[in-house]
Amino acid sequence: MYSHELNSNMSLPRLLAKQVERFGDKTFIRYNNKSIGYEKLMMLSMIASTRLRLDFGISTGTACALILPNGIDFIQCWFASLFAGLTDVPINHDLKKTSLLFGLQNAEAKVIFCEKEGLASLLNEQVHEYLKFVKLIVIIDSKTLDDLQDQTKSLPIAPKIIYLSELFSGSYSQNIWEEIDGTALASIRYTSGTTGLPKGIMHSHLHMINKATSWNEIMEYGKGDVLYSPFPLHHSLASNNGVIATLLSGGTMAGVARFSASGYWDDIRQEKATIGHILDPMVPMLLKQPENIKDTEHNCRMLWTAWPNNSFERRFRTKLLPIYAMAEIGVIAYTKRKEQDNSRNCGKVVPEMQVKIVDTSDRFLPEGEQGEIVIRPQIPHRIMLGYRGNLDATMRAFHNLWYHTGDEGFINNQGELHFLGRLGDGIRRRGVNISSEQVEFEILQNPKVLECAVIGVPADLGEHDILAFIVWLQVPLDEQLALKELSDFIFERLPKQYAPRFLQGIEILPRTNTGKLQKRLLPLTTSERRWDRENI
């Protein structure tokens, strides 16, 4: 089924050049009513790469930080850096101060693309000392330097600062991008840091292409398709499974600034999208939007990735494709559309991956037994190069010659992989190991609950009690009564030992801007909004 071809010369610039020969200036990417075609993007990238390498003296392999919001400017800057043989480092443009400084220092960025807001963040007193190591800053917005002139003058050692329009003016040297090897480091993409400091995932060109190849074949993404993505471009979902997947398919990608539950289906209709991106936390948000006669008036046949949900699929006349994947690797297992039911398994492992379940001593476990999911690729360049500047994390991940995912799961007698949650997210209550994700899934079946998060808290007699944070669709007048009724609802659906002792109302759950829950930021102190089942 899979058509991975090992060609060490196939870099991302070579892939774009190949697609320009096939599709000319067909629209490649659309953002906010602005678009760019395959051919124009390549022309601008060649000019910019020549300027970066020859005029500004930026050497191959230099880390190039992209501190930009979603949009065509991001795409142009990204491919300019790729064609120059630089290592692109997208950094969440909402990061400030020490969190921004961490990304710059970890990647050792010497070139920075940013807009006015990003430049202001760089000039912050906790960050600006780093700029003495920077060779070039490229500003997207015109007149930004005029607005921040006093602050730029106060820099300890001012790097060269230019506008993006200047980078795209001039001629090009075609042989620069032809020197790039597909096995070279192309990108450093940061994890969300939900359990600690973010880790910089190092991707080669071939790794990014191989990840997109698997994704496209599973999604049946072809040149006639339009992919809709509401996620940030600094994240793997929109970049690798969006931009690179589109480049590989010859299709068109349509993006927006950020996800909106109320605007999601309107965007899909407007863009005439045939496939789209989704994440599991978005499903209840979209289901709890007011029903609309236009709910089925779209051409989007499939959304990646979320657990199958019959109510969602019937209402919106589309399919949710459950896939087990990681940014460090790509797709690992999936369930075909025709095989879907309402279960929560990830399906069969893809042919180019080997997956096992191990205990805490890395001994293989038999089918049906729960343990850590570990992985080996069966083809070259199908896994990350390592974590940037973090040898300890890299060695922990790859010990005993298997990549350790940190996820808990099991493989059934049909060879299907079941994902149970993060190992660190597990709960042990009265001798029973409990998956927080399983409890969350049942709580979300209550129509009054918009979102929830379940964690273990220390119990008086050891191990854990279960605490569930509840975001209501509409905060009830008598919240304590509503929490008691929710507890009764949960008891009808789960074994007694799985039912939370504590339920606590909360206005909003702490999430990254890609929707990933940050449980370590949940408030653990007792609140007047907390309900205790044992105090009834």
PyMOL commands that set and color helices and strands:
alter all, ss='L'
color gray80, all
select helices_A, chain A and resi 12-23+38-55+72-83+97-107+116-122+128-133+144-147+149-153+164-167+175-178+205-219+236-249+264-271+282-287+310-316+337-339+391-397+399-401+423-425+436-443+479-491+496-498+519-521+533-535
alter helices_A, ss='H'
color red, helices_A
select strands_A, chain A and resi 27-31+34-37+63-67+87-90+109-114+136-139+160-163+185-190+200-204+226-229+252-255+275-277+302-304+319-321+323-326+330-334+345-349+353-358+371-377+386-387+403-411+416-422+426-429+432-435+449-458+464-472+502-505+530-532
alter strands_A, ss='S'
color yellow, strands_A
deselect
rebuild
show_as cartoon
